[in-house]
Structure formats: structure tokens, C-alpha cells
Amino acid sequence: MYGHQGEVWTAEQEEEGGGGRRRRKKKEEKKKKKKKKKKKKKKKKKKKKKKKKKKKEEEEEEEKGGGRRRRRRRKRRRRSKKKKKEE
């Protein structure tokens, strides 16, 4: 039995590096890593928003044509503009 600052543990625990201090450090490191990951995710979301803005600008500048989605979007925009004019 070994002791440190009032803690007591067996010889096996002593070989592993003490009674719980190491485990506590690992937990703290994991928490720090999790916090960092969350910050990175927020940054990615911001980048996606920027890309969406760029796509809209490019679509307006592009010549007519393109895929099914773009055509549908254009139709929707036209309909909404017509409704606004009628009102």
C-alpha cells in the first residue's frame, strides 16, 4: 500500500501511475478536445453559408440553362415576382 496526499492505493495501481490522477488528466484533455471540435464545426457552418451566397450570385450572372433544380428555382422566383406585382 502506497499513499500520496491522503490517498491510498495498491501496488498494482502504483505501477499504473498512481491512484486516479492520470485518469483525471485524461478526462480533462478529452473535455478540451471536445470543446475544440465544437468550435471547428461552427467554422464549417459559416463556410457553407458563404458558399450558398456565392452560388446565388453565380446563378444570376450565368446564362439561362442548367439542371432541373435551377429551372425549378427560377420558376418559383418568377411566380413570386408575378404575385407581388399583382398585389
NORTAWO-V383922 format. One record per residue. N is the residue number from 1. D_CENTER is the distance of its C-alpha to the mean C-alpha in Angstrom with 2 decimals. Layout:
n->N d_center->D_CENTER
n->N d_center->D_CENTER
This chain:
n->1 d_center->46.96
n->2 d_center->45.26
n->3 d_center->44.05
n->4 d_center->41.85
n->5 d_center->41.46
n->6 d_center->42.92
n->7 d_center->40.80
n->8 d_center->42.73
n->9 d_center->41.61
n->10 d_center->43.32
n->11 d_center->44.10
n->12 d_center->41.41
n->13 d_center->38.71
n->14 d_center->40.23
n->15 d_center->39.87
n->16 d_center->36.18
n->17 d_center->35.69
n->18 d_center->36.65
n->19 d_center->35.95
n->20 d_center->32.33
n->21 d_center->31.50
n->22 d_center->29.68
n->23 d_center->27.70
n->24 d_center->26.76
n->25 d_center->25.58
n->26 d_center->23.39
n->27 d_center->21.81
n->28 d_center->21.17
n->29 d_center->19.61
n->30 d_center->17.26
n->31 d_center->16.23
n->32 d_center->15.65
n->33 d_center->13.52
n->34 d_center->11.31
n->35 d_center->11.06
n->36 d_center->10.26
n->37 d_center->7.37
n->38 d_center->5.87
n->39 d_center->7.00
n->40 d_center->5.72
n->41 d_center->1.96
n->42 d_center->4.64
n->43 d_center->6.80
n->44 d_center->5.75
n->45 d_center->6.27
n->46 d_center->9.36
n->47 d_center->10.56
n->48 d_center->10.65
n->49 d_center->12.69
n->50 d_center->14.96
n->51 d_center->15.62
n->52 d_center->16.72
n->53 d_center->19.08
n->54 d_center->20.49
n->55 d_center->21.18
n->56 d_center->23.11
n->57 d_center->25.12
n->58 d_center->25.93
n->59 d_center->27.07
n->60 d_center->29.41
n->61 d_center->30.85
n->62 d_center->31.28
n->63 d_center->34.54
n->64 d_center->34.89
n->65 d_center->34.01
n->66 d_center->30.98
n->67 d_center->29.47
n->68 d_center->29.92
n->69 d_center->26.69
n->70 d_center->27.70
n->71 d_center->31.20
n->72 d_center->30.05
n->73 d_center->27.94
n->74 d_center->31.00
n->75 d_center->33.24
n->76 d_center->31.10
n->77 d_center->31.18
n->78 d_center->34.92
n->79 d_center->35.59
n->80 d_center->33.76
n->81 d_center->35.66
n->82 d_center->38.94
n->83 d_center->38.37
n->84 d_center->37.75
n->85 d_center->40.94
n->86 d_center->42.96
n->87 d_center->41.99
